[in-house]
Amino acid sequence: MANVYNFSAGPAVMPREVLEQVQKELLSYKNSGMSVMEISHRSSLFADIQKDAESNLRALMNIPDEYDVLFLQGGATLQFTMAPLNLAINKRKIGFVDTGHWSQRAIEEAQLIDGISVNKIASGEDSNYTKLPKIDDSLQENVDYIHVTLNNTIEGTAFRTVPNIKGQSIVGDMSSNILGQRYNVRDFGMIYAGAQKNIGPAGLTVVIIRHDLVEKAPELPAMLSYKKLVAKHSTLNTPPVFAIYCAGLVFEWLLTQGGVDAMEKRNREKAQLLYDYLDASTLFQSPVDVESRSLTNIPFVTGNAELDNQFIELANANNLVGLKGHRLVGGMRASLYNAFPMEGVKKLITVMEKFELEHKHKEVG
Ligand SMILES: *Cc1c(COP(=O)(O)O)cnc(C)c1O
């Protein structure tokens, strides 16, 4: 089997130990004679999987008791609709921090809901989203909440600390850095994340929401109602059993690795190594403002699309896969999620150095 380093932005690399455990117990989960894919979502086997997954996630993120945890479907994208329906109920207005593609998708979806209006309270547009906008901390907009994309998967920017927005609930999209760095859950009214980036397989969305917000939400169709989903512990209908099981194994793995703080330390080391190389390179560079840089998604370019393609080919030939940048920004992107090992970053840099030398040689010759 080829030993590849997978830099994909999502679905993305999972911990090898977790995949091996899935393989080991795939045909008979806990000696039941059934695969985890075959057991009832009403069985005690699954109830335990879900209970353990939730309590381990609570331990990892220090989720206070007054927050509910939901395991849903529909991806992070469905939360672009659910959050407004459930939370934009008094002013019927949402403040958005526009940091690029995913925040714009959230804005577009909110605008489709009858009666809801949006207000861009800050935008990174003038830097072409290579820099996070400054948010006025005295801001007192007349909105129900403010939506922030904590880590911008495509542009490679991240709020490493939560913007200080006085007196407003923050709804945070953490799809690509949940569990990869420490945030204080109490700084948010709600956090959501699609699982397929920094947690596990696609098909699962984690929602963490303060209970008073759930209580105040209006009557809605069941699958769109946090209140009804909380009341049924996310099992209003058949939940994504296999994805929840895998996520639970990843949470256990994270605990054995030292938890979120240990992950953050490792992620900083991995990212710093690559940023240091990029900043010193005469060929490759990071287009992202130093203060705004993400730990988990690192775009880089040569400035020449043809050279970028040649590099991606060389990387593939060296078993470094998934480096092609998002079609919106081009170039390359290295996604260095929790399960991505330091050795892969070192190997990438070795191949980049080789490419840089060859290219310079050509210029000189
Ligand atoms: C990938 C991503 C999304 C969309 O996630 P889906 O689960 O595919 O709906 C939303 N926000 C961010 C920040 C993302 O990285």
PDBQT file of the ligand as one rigid body, heavy atoms in Angstrom, charges set to zero:
ROOT
HETATM    1  C1  LIG A 401     -16.306  23.000   4.475  1.00  0.00    +0.000 C 
HETATM    2  C2  LIG A 401     -16.869  24.163   5.171  1.00  0.00    +0.000 A 
HETATM    3  C3  LIG A 401     -18.248  24.418   5.172  1.00  0.00    +0.000 A 
HETATM    4  C4  LIG A 401     -19.233  23.538   4.431  1.00  0.00    +0.000 C 
HETATM    5  O1  LIG A 401     -19.291  22.315   5.064  1.00  0.00    +0.000 OA
HETATM    6  P1  LIG A 401     -20.322  21.159   4.608  1.00  0.00    +0.000 P 
HETATM    7  O2  LIG A 401     -20.255  20.226   5.774  1.00  0.00    +0.000 OA
HETATM    8  O3  LIG A 401     -19.796  20.585   3.332  1.00  0.00    +0.000 OA
HETATM    9  O4  LIG A 401     -21.672  21.768   4.442  1.00  0.00    +0.000 OA
HETATM   10  C5  LIG A 401     -18.703  25.510   5.884  1.00  0.00    +0.000 A 
HETATM   11  N1  LIG A 401     -17.860  26.314   6.543  1.00  0.00    +0.000 NA
HETATM   12  C6  LIG A 401     -16.525  26.110   6.563  1.00  0.00    +0.000 A 
HETATM   13  C7  LIG A 401     -15.634  27.027   7.329  1.00  0.00    +0.000 C 
HETATM   14  C8  LIG A 401     -15.992  25.026   5.877  1.00  0.00    +0.000 A 
HETATM   15  O5  LIG A 401     -14.674  24.813   5.886  1.00  0.00    +0.000 OA
ENDROOT
TORSDOF 0
